[in-house]
Amino acid sequence: MRAGLFVPVPHAVVATDAMRAATEAAARPLERGCPDPNFALARDATVVADRLGFDVALFAERHLGPDLSAWILASAVAPSTRDIRIMPAANPDFWHPAILAKFAASLDRIAPGRTAVNLVTGWWEAEHTAFSAVRHADDEAKYARAEEFVATVRALWSSAEVRRGEPFPLDGVRLPIAPAGGSPPIYAVSRSDRGGDMVARCADLWFATPDRLPSFDDVLAGLAGKVAAMRERAARHGRALEFGVNAFVVPGPDVTRARTRAERVYADAVAADPRFGPIRASGLEVGLVGPPDLVAERVAALEGVGIDLVLCRFWPEADELEAGAVGLALAGALRTRVP
């Protein structure tokens, strides 16, 4: 079992005072020599996660919002880390595969051999309208494009001369730099049937989406079924996948107080932003809410049904991350550090 971090950016985590201040500052010029506060939050959290032994840091992407560009932010943070894998997100509708391939290869040389790509396919029409010329008539077109995108990027990472047709025509293009660690892994999520087939064909790790069910045992059974079904689907394509789940970790001295805090966080997030609040507070349904021994027990249970990575949301402040990491450490989900 491994643990990962949702790096704190405005659209991906709940709005504490620090995150609200960072978001409000995004639209204003900065004083000379004063770093962007969202950059500082992201850097500090990632450095702490690296020190604690987290395996991967996800830099989620939101073009239509106050978030810093995920790839710029990840590249700025990466030199302050030593071991953690740096994973910015990319949607094929916003990128040409040759540009993405070079960005990822560049990042993999800045953080040698520690890059991954979070492949997302998007759903927010307003963002597509503002930042992309691509419009999809149906899921088949969207996911077929994503499959071709991944195939093209991987061909470029191999240092081969690439010739491909639509939707990404390339005529003898060779990437002039190579990733330091070979082809970076691709992590992906999709809930649809066609999206699941795309993941089975071309991703390395799939994030299973837990259902909001009345008990942890019910959630666990649901995840077990989803993992088994996706493992079988990947096998039909001659492939093997790893599996992850997104979880909001809420530490507390006992279950009652931690649950009360979690319920308040969810209610506040939804009240503040009915559209995106549930996304920022997602992962609470996994049940990693309570004292460290309970969190450790549940992480072990997730591993028992085939989950390889728990990608964790925390409050944006670094001290919350340290408190929430205790249960993950007890479950053996944090890397053993070698001096």
C-alpha positions in Angstrom: 0.0 0.0 0.0 1.1 3.5 -0.8 -0.2 6.9 0.1 -0.5 10.0 -2.1 -1.3 13.7 -1.6 -3.8 16.0 -3.3 -1.6 19.1 -3.4 -3.6 22.0 -2.1 -4.9 24.1 -5.0 -8.2 26.1 -4.9 -10.5 23.8 -6.8 -9.2 20.5 -5.3 -9.4 21.1 -1.5 -11.7 22.7 1.0 -11.4 26.4 1.6 -9.8 27.1 4.9 -8.7 30.6 5.8 -5.3 30.1 4.2 -6.8 28.8 1.0 -9.4 31.6 0.9 -6.7 34.1 1.3 -4.6 32.5 -1.5 -7.7 32.4 -3.8 -8.5 36.0 -3.2 -4.9 37.1 -3.8 -4.8 35.3 -7.2 -6.5 38.1 -9.1 -4.3 40.9 -7.7 -0.7 41.8 -8.5 1.9 40.7 -6.0 4.5 42.8 -4.3 7.9 42.5 -5.8 9.7 39.5 -4.2 6.6 38.1 -2.6 5.7 34.6 -3.8 2.2 33.7 -4.7 0.4 32.3 -1.5 -1.0 29.3 -3.4 2.5 28.4 -4.5 3.7 28.6 -0.9 0.8 26.4 0.3 1.4 23.8 -2.4 5.2 23.8 -1.9 5.0 23.5 1.9 2.5 20.7 1.8 4.4 18.7 -0.8 7.7 19.1 1.0 6.1 17.8 4.2 4.5 14.9 2.3 7.9 14.1 0.8 9.5 14.1 4.3 6.8 11.9 5.7 7.2 9.3 3.0 4.2 9.9 0.7 4.6 8.2 -2.7 3.0 10.7 -5.1 1.8 14.3 -5.2 -1.1 15.1 -7.5 -1.2 18.6 -9.0 -4.7 18.9 -10.2 -5.4 21.1 -13.2 -8.2 23.8 -13.5 -7.9 26.3 -16.3 -11.1 28.2 -15.6 -10.3 29.3 -12.0 -7.8 30.9 -9.7 -5.5 27.8 -9.7 -1.9 28.2 -10.9 -1.1 26.1 -13.9 -0.6 22.5 -12.7 2.6 21.9 -14.8 4.2 25.2 -13.9 3.3 24.7 -10.2 4.6 21.1 -10.2 7.9 22.2 -11.9 8.4 25.0 -9.4 7.8 22.6 -6.4 9.7 19.6 -7.7 13.3 20.9 -6.9 12.3 21.2 -3.2 11.5 17.5 -3.0 13.7 14.4 -3.0 11.7 11.2 -3.3 8.0 11.9 -3.9 6.6 11.3 -7.4 5.3 14.6 -9.0 2.1 14.0 -11.0 0.4 17.0 -12.8 -2.9 16.4 -14.5 -3.5 16.7 -18.3 -6.6 16.6 -20.4 -6.0 15.6 -24.1 -8.5 18.3 -25.2 -6.2 21.0 -23.9 -2.9 19.6 -25.0 -1.1 18.5 -28.2 0.6 15.2 -27.3 4.1 16.4 -28.5 3.9 19.4 -26.1 2.7 17.2 -23.2 5.4 14.6 -24.0 8.1 17.3 -23.8 6.7 18.9 -20.7 6.6 15.5 -18.9 10.1 14.6 -20.1 11.4 18.0 -18.9 9.8 17.5 -15.5 11.2 14.0 -15.3 14.7 15.5 -15.7 14.1 18.2 -13.1 12.8 15.5 -10.7 14.8 12.6 -12.1 12.6 9.6 -12.7 9.8 10.9 -10.4 7.2 12.1 -12.9 3.7 10.7 -13.5 0.8 12.0 -15.5 -2.8 12.1 -14.2 -4.9 11.6 -17.4 -8.3 13.3 -17.1 -11.0 13.7 -19.7 -13.1 16.5 -18.2 -16.8 17.3 -18.0 -17.1 21.0 -17.5 -18.4 22.5 -20.7 -17.6 26.1 -19.7 -13.9 25.3 -19.3 -13.8 23.6 -22.7 -15.5 26.6 -24.3 -13.0 29.0 -22.7 -9.7 27.1 -23.1 -10.1 24.4 -25.8 -11.2 24.2 -29.4 -12.2 20.5 -29.0 -15.9 19.7 -28.8 -17.1 16.1 -28.4 -20.4 14.8 -29.7 -20.3 11.6 -27.6 -18.2 9.6 -25.2 -16.8 7.4 -28.0 -15.1 10.4 -29.6 -13.8 11.7 -26.2 -12.2 8.4 -25.1 -11.0 7.4 -28.6 -9.1 10.7 -28.6 -7.7 10.1 -25.2 -6.4 6.6 -26.2 -4.7 8.0 -29.3 -3.2 10.8 -27.2 -1.7 8.3 -24.8 -0.4 6.1 -27.6 1.3 9.2 -29.2 2.8 10.5 -26.0 4.3 7.1 -25.2 5.7 6.7 -28.7 7.4 10.1 -28.3 8.8 9.1 -24.9 10.4 6.0 -26.5 12.6 8.4 -28.6 11.3 6.8 -31.8 10.5 8.8 -34.9 6.7 9.1 -34.7 4.3 9.1 -37.7 0.6 9.2 -36.8 -2.6 10.3 -38.4 -5.7 12.1 -37.0 -6.5 13.4 -34.5 -2.8 14.2 -33.8 -1.0 14.1 -37.2 2.8 13.8 -36.8 5.1 13.3 -39.7 8.5 11.9 -38.5 8.6 13.8 -35.2 11.2 12.7 -32.6 11.2 14.1 -29.1 14.6 15.8 -28.6 14.9 14.9 -24.9 14.1 11.7 -23.1 12.4 11.2 -19.7 15.1 10.4 -17.1 13.3 7.4 -15.8 11.8 5.9 -19.0 8.1 6.3 -19.8 6.3 7.9 -16.9 3.3 6.0 -15.5 -0.2 7.3 -16.3 -2.9 7.3 -13.6 -6.5 7.8 -14.6 -10.1 7.8 -13.4 -13.4 7.3 -15.2 -16.8 6.2 -14.1 -18.4 5.5 -17.5 -18.3 2.2 -19.3 -16.4 3.6 -22.3 -14.1 5.5 -20.1 -13.4 2.3 -18.2 -12.4 0.6 -21.4 -10.0 3.5 -22.1 -8.4 3.1 -18.7 -8.1 -0.7 -19.2 -6.4 -0.1 -22.6 -3.9 2.6 -21.7 -3.5 3.5 -18.0 -1.2 2.1 -15.4 -3.4 2.8 -12.4 -7.1 3.3 -12.1 -8.8 5.3 -9.3 -11.9 3.5 -8.3 -14.8 5.8 -7.3 -16.4 4.8 -4.0 -20.1 5.0 -3.5 -21.7 7.0 -0.7 -22.9 4.0 1.4 -24.1 3.7 5.0 -21.1 1.8 6.4 -17.4 1.3 5.8 -18.0 -2.4 5.2 -20.5 -1.5 2.4 -18.0 0.9 0.8 -15.3 -1.7 1.0 -17.5 -4.4 -0.6 -18.4 -1.9 -3.4 -14.7 -1.1 -4.0 -13.8 -4.8 -4.1 -16.4 -5.4 -6.8 -15.1 -2.5 -8.9 -11.5 -3.5 -8.6 -12.3 -7.1 -9.6 -14.3 -6.0 -12.6 -11.6 -3.6 -13.8 -8.9 -6.2 -13.3 -10.9 -8.5 -15.5 -11.4 -5.9 -18.1 -7.7 -5.0 -18.3 -6.8 -8.7 -18.6 -9.0 -8.9 -21.7 -6.6 -6.4 -23.3 -3.6 -8.3 -22.1 -2.8 -5.7 -19.4 -2.5 -5.5 -15.6 -3.5 -2.4 -13.6 -2.8 -1.0 -10.2 -5.7 0.5 -8.3 -6.2 3.6 -6.2 -8.9 5.4 -4.3 -9.3 9.1 -3.3 -9.9 9.6 0.4 -10.4 12.7 2.6 -8.4 11.9 5.8 -9.9 13.6 8.9 -7.9 12.9 12.1 -9.4 13.2 15.5 -9.0 11.9 19.1 -12.1 9.8 18.7 -14.6 8.8 16.0 -17.4 11.0 17.2 -15.5 14.2 17.2 -13.8 13.4 13.9 -17.1 12.6 12.2 -18.6 15.8 13.5 -15.8 17.7 12.0 -16.0 15.8 8.7 -19.8 16.5 8.5 -19.3 20.1 9.1 -16.6 20.4 6.5 -18.8 18.7 3.9 -21.8 20.9 4.7 -19.7 24.1 4.7 -18.1 23.2 1.3 -21.4 22.5 -0.3 -23.0 25.6 1.1 -20.1 27.8 -0.1 -20.2 26.3 -3.6 -23.0 23.9 -4.5 -21.3 22.9 -7.8 -17.7 22.3 -6.7 -18.0 21.9 -3.0 -18.8 18.2 -3.2 -15.7 17.7 -5.3 -13.5 19.6 -2.8 -14.8 17.5 0.0 -15.0 14.2 -1.9 -13.3 11.1 -0.3 -15.1 11.4 3.0 -17.2 8.4 2.0 -14.1 6.2 2.2 -14.2 6.5 6.0 -10.7 7.5 6.9 -12.1 9.6 9.7 -11.1 9.1 13.3 -8.1 8.2 15.4 -4.9 6.8 13.9 -5.6 3.2 14.8 -9.0 3.2 13.0 -7.5 4.9 10.0 -4.7 2.3 9.9 -7.2 -0.6 10.2 -9.3 0.8 7.3 -6.2 1.4 5.1 -5.2 -2.2 5.7 -8.8 -3.3 4.7 -8.5 -1.3 1.5 -5.3 -3.0 0.7 -7.0 -6.3 1.3 -9.5 -5.7 -1.5 -6.8 -4.7 -4.0 -6.2 -1.0 -3.5 -2.6 -0.1 -4.0 -2.7 3.7 -3.5 -4.7 5.9 -1.2 -4.7 9.4 -2.6 -5.4 11.7 0.3 -7.1 15.0 0.7 -6.3 17.0 3.9 -6.9 20.5 5.1 -4.4 22.6 3.2 -2.2 23.5 6.2 0.9 21.3 6.6 0.2 20.5 10.3 -3.1 18.9 9.3 -1.2 16.7 6.9 1.2 15.6 9.6 -1.7 14.7 12.0 -3.5 12.8 9.4 -0.5 10.9 8.3 -0.1 9.0 11.6 -2.7 6.4 10.7 -1.2 6.0 7.3 2.2 5.4 8.9 0.7 2.8 11.2 -0.8 1.0 8.2 2.7 0.9 6.5 1.4 3.2 3.6 4.3 5.7 3.9 7.6 4.9 2.4 10.5 3.7 4.6 13.1 6.5 4.2 16.7 5.5 3.6 19.2 8.0 5.1 
